[in-house]
Amino acid sequence: MEWQKSELPHAHILIWLYDKISSNEIDDVISTEIPDPDVDKDLYEVVTKNMIHGLCDTLNPKSPYMI
């Protein structure tokens, strides 16, 4: 577990399952998509502003994640 600069916890994990499930079954539980701006403009703006980012640290010191 690590704490990112936005003070939110972040972890990369690997889990072995006793009864294996397919990637399609995993996708039914864990997925993401960018909201349609024509359907919900406010949600689209929140997601694209806060949940998608590129480079940070010394490669992009003006990144919003460099608090």
C-alpha positions in Angstrom: 0.0 0.0 0.0 1.2 3.5 -0.8 -0.2 6.9 -0.3 -0.3 9.0 -3.4 0.3 12.7 -3.4 -3.5 13.3 -3.4 -3.4 11.4 -0.1 -5.5 8.5 -1.4 -4.4 4.9 -0.8 -3.1 3.0 -3.9 -2.1 -0.6 -4.2 -1.2 -3.1 -7.0 -2.3 -6.5 -6.0 -2.3 -10.0 -7.4 -4.8 -12.5 -6.2 -4.9 -16.3 -6.8 -8.4 -17.7 -6.8 -9.1 -21.3 -5.7 -11.9 -21.7 -8.3 -10.6 -19.8 -11.3 -12.9 -17.4 -13.1 -12.7 -16.1 -16.6 -11.6 -12.6 -17.6 -15.1 -12.0 -18.9 -16.5 -12.7 -15.4 -13.9 -10.3 -13.9 -15.0 -7.7 -16.4 -18.6 -8.1 -15.2 -17.4 -6.9 -11.7 -14.5 -4.6 -12.4 -14.8 -2.2 -15.3 -14.7 1.5 -16.2 -15.8 3.8 -18.9 -15.7 7.5 -19.7 -19.2 8.9 -19.2 -21.0 10.3 -22.3 -20.8 14.1 -22.1 -24.1 14.3 -23.9 -25.8 12.3 -21.2 -24.1 13.7 -18.1 -21.8 16.6 -18.7 -21.0 17.2 -15.0 -20.0 13.6 -14.5 -17.9 13.6 -17.7 -16.0 16.7 -16.5 -15.4 15.3 -13.0 -14.1 12.0 -14.4 -11.9 13.5 -17.2 -10.5 16.1 -14.8 -9.8 13.9 -11.8 -9.6 10.3 -12.8 -7.5 10.4 -16.0 -4.0 11.7 -15.8 -0.7 11.4 -17.7 2.8 12.0 -16.6 3.5 13.6 -13.2 6.5 14.2 -10.9 9.5 15.8 -12.6 8.1 15.0 -16.1 5.0 17.2 -15.4 5.4 19.3 -12.3 2.1 21.1 -13.0 0.1 17.9 -12.8 -2.8 18.3 -10.4 -1.5 15.2 -8.5 1.7 17.1 -7.5 0.1 18.7 -4.4 
